[in-house]
Amino acid sequence: MKPVPRGEGHVTPDTDAIQMTVALDGDGACIAHARHLATEFLARIQTEHGLPVSQRAIDLTQLVVSELVTNARKYAPGPALMDLRIAGGAIEVVVWDSDPVLPVARAADAGRVGQHGLEIVMAIAQAFEAQREPVGKRITARIALLDDPGGAPTGRRPL
């Protein structure tokens, strides 16, 4: 897995989004490496751009990256990309893979071992989107950079 130079840590003039795109090569270490890169990215936006990031946001981002990259590696043949971008007080974790089948959350089943990643991501993300692309699909999860003053773990106010 290696960072793709176009867009790594730069401010895009149109959107003022700070972003980094990483090509995932699919070896066994790519999941841990993706988590590490996400943590470095958040540290860099704090030091270089002065944006505050809570420890909870760092932890949740690592979890989301781990789940989405694991799913891409497990279910999609071929390459994958991870895009991290800061926009509107949140980090967006975007993972593209070559499989066009959109993920579907399963019904709760306490007896099921594994396959809970999508449900976890949907529960902790401020927003979640899965969309087909001309080739493959793109999964986006949005995580608030700061904790909600009301205490909601996802940055949303409880209903």
N, C-alpha and C positions, 0 to 999 in steps of 0.2 A: 504494500500500500504506500503510495507516495502522494504528497500534495501536488495538485495541479497548479502551476504558476499563475495562470490567468485568474485573478480574483482572490488569491490568498491574502487575507488580511487587509484588503484595501477598501476604501470608501467608494461606492459606485455613485457617480454624479447624479443619475436619475432618481435614485431612491434613498441615497444616504445610508444604504445598508452596508454594514461591515460583514464580509463573508470570507469563507475559505472552502474550496472544493477539493475533495480527496478521492483519488481512484483507489478502489479496494481490489486487491489482487486475488483475494479468495484463499490465501493460505491459512493455516490454523491459527496464526498469531494475529490475524487482521482485526478480530473483535476487540481484543485487549488494546491493540494499537489505536484503533478508532476511539476508544474511551479516553486513552491518553491524549490524543490529539484534540479531542473536545475540551478536556480540562485545560490544556495549554492555550487553546483558543480563548476560553473564558478568562484565563489569567491575563492574556495579552490585551483583551479589550478593557480590562480593569487598569492595567498599567499604562498602555499606550493611548487609550481613548478616555480614560477617567470615568468609565461607566461602572456603577456599583453592581455587584453580583453577590447574592446571598449564598451561603454554604449549601442551603437546601437546593437552590437552582443548579449548583455544580453537581450535587449528588443525583438529582432527578435527571439532569442532562446525561450523566454517565449511564444511568439505568436505561433511559430511552435509546441512546446510541447502541448500547449493548443488545437490547431486544430487537431493534430494527435491523442492525447489521447481522445479527444471528439469523433472523428470518430470511434476509436476502441471501446469505451464504447457504442456508439450509434448503431453501425452496426454489431458488432461481439458478439456472445454469449460466455460466459465463460471468462477465464483469458486473461490477456495481459501482455506484458513485455515492459519496456522502457530501452534502453541502450543509455547512453551518453558516447561519447569517443572523445578524442582530437587526431587529426592526421593531419599533414601537414598544420598547421596554421588555422585549422577550427575545429568546433565542429560538430560531426555527431549525429543527433538525430534519433534513430532507434526505431520504435514501431512495435512490433509483436502482432498479434491477431489471433484468431482461424478461422476467416472467409476467405476462399480461394479466394473470389471474389476480383479482383484488382480494385482499385478506378479509375474512369474515370472523367477527368475534363469536366465540362459542358460548352456549348457555352455561351458566355456573354448574359445576360438578365437583363437589368436594373429593370425590374418589378418583378424579382424573389426575394422572401424574404428568406434569409438563403441559406444554401448549397453552400457557396462560399469558404469554408475552404481550399479545395484542390487547388483551383486557387490562393488563397493567399499564401499558402506554396510554390507553384511552382514559383510564381512571386518573392518571397523574398529570396529563397534558391539559393545558389551557384550551387548546384546540387540536383537532386531529382531522386529517384529510387523506384519502386514498384516491388516486385518479390514474386512469389508463393514459399511456403515452403512445405515440406512433409505434414505438418499440418498448415493450415492457410496461412498467408502472412506476409511479412516484408516490411515496408515503411521506407526509409532512406532519410533524408534531411540534407544537408551540409551547414553550415553557417560560413563565414569567421570570425575569432576572431578580426581582425582589419579592420577598414574602409579602403576602397580603396582610395589611394591618388588622384585618378582621380575623386572621388566623387560618384562612382556607389554604390548604397545602398547594393548590393548583393556581393560586392567584385569582380565583373566582370567589365571589361571595356565596356562602351556603344559601340554598333556596329556603 
